[in-house]
Amino acid sequence: RSSEVRNLWIGPEYRLIVDGDNKVKFWRARWNWWTQFFSGDRIQTRLERTHDVIDRTFRPSRQHPEVFVSTGEYTFTTLTVGMRTDSSRPLELDVAFEGGTYYNGERYKIELESAYRPSGRFSIETIVDANWIWLPQGGNLNIQTLSTRLLYSFTTDFFVKVFAQMNTDSELVGANFLLNYRFRPGSDLFLVYDHGFDSADGLNQTSRSLLLKLSYLIGL
């Protein structure tokens, strides 16, 4: 029975943007198909057609300015397929593949999200986002982002969170630590520490900050 279909969502979406002269600047037509099984797992298919008017040349990569999309009108198609496991399981997975045309080139993307919750107190989440882009103006791009979040709750009113992220295009690495203590309803103490690095040539510190914040709810 776990492999039987429990819910099915099928439907279109449409988004339109016009300027002050009622000229179309952007539209996107999307068709979604979600299937949920009795196990709680879901599969997704999405087909979308996009039209975009580019008034200024833009570059999808900071590291490779020679790769760009020139001005003009573009219409392109993207297909996405993916699956997500039930969130009630200790290990939750969300995998999606996206591919198709991208302006006058091509783009392929893989996104993987995982959440491991061995107990009600501790969880670790990881997101991997990998993009491969080809454009005739400049060539190939390979851009990846890796993010990890750790959360531990000592009590319902006291938890710590650690977040780290790396981006291969911006060549930046960041880490964030958050401590949150709710000492009474509506009143919290926050301790935040941020640390940033440049990974272009090794690991060089670019920023560091420490923040202490107290919020107190006054009953009138």
Rosetta blueprint (number, residue, H / E / L):
1 R L
2 S L
3 S L
4 E L
5 V E
6 R E
7 N E
8 L E
9 W E
10 I E
11 G E
12 P E
13 E E
14 Y E
15 R E
16 L E
17 I E
18 V E
19 D L
20 G L
21 D L
22 N L
23 K L
24 V E
25 K E
26 F E
27 W E
28 R E
29 A E
30 R E
31 W E
32 N E
33 W E
34 W E
35 T E
36 Q E
37 F E
38 F L
39 S L
40 G L
41 D L
42 R E
43 I E
44 Q E
45 T E
46 R E
47 L E
48 E E
49 R E
50 T E
51 H E
52 D E
53 V E
54 I E
55 D L
56 R L
57 T L
58 F E
59 R L
60 P L
61 S L
62 R L
63 Q L
64 H L
65 P L
66 E L
67 V L
68 F L
69 V E
70 S L
71 T L
72 G E
73 E E
74 Y E
75 T E
76 F E
77 T E
78 T E
79 L E
80 T E
81 V E
82 G E
83 M E
84 R E
85 T L
86 D L
87 S L
88 S L
89 R L
90 P L
91 L E
92 E E
93 L E
94 D E
95 V E
96 A E
97 F E
98 E E
99 G E
100 G E
101 T E
102 Y E
103 Y L
104 N L
105 G E
106 E E
107 R E
108 Y E
109 K E
110 I E
111 E E
112 L E
113 E E
114 S E
115 A E
116 Y E
117 R L
118 P L
119 S L
120 G L
121 R L
122 F E
123 S E
124 I E
125 E E
126 T E
127 I E
128 V E
129 D E
130 A E
131 N E
132 W E
133 I E
134 W E
135 L E
136 P L
137 Q L
138 G L
139 G E
140 N E
141 L E
142 N E
143 I E
144 Q E
145 T E
146 L E
147 S E
148 T E
149 R E
150 L E
151 L E
152 Y E
153 S E
154 F E
155 T E
156 T L
157 D L
158 F E
159 F E
160 V E
161 K E
162 V E
163 F E
164 A E
165 Q E
166 M E
167 N E
168 T L
169 D L
170 S L
171 E L
172 L E
173 V E
174 G E
175 A E
176 N E
177 F E
178 L E
179 L E
180 N E
181 Y E
182 R E
183 F E
184 R E
185 P L
186 G L
187 S E
188 D E
189 L E
190 F E
191 L E
192 V E
193 Y E
194 D E
195 H E
196 G E
197 F E
198 D E
199 S L
200 A L
201 D L
202 G L
203 L L
204 N E
205 Q E
206 T E
207 S E
208 R E
209 S E
210 L E
211 L E
212 L E
213 K E
214 L E
215 S E
216 Y L
217 L L
218 I L
219 G L
220 L L
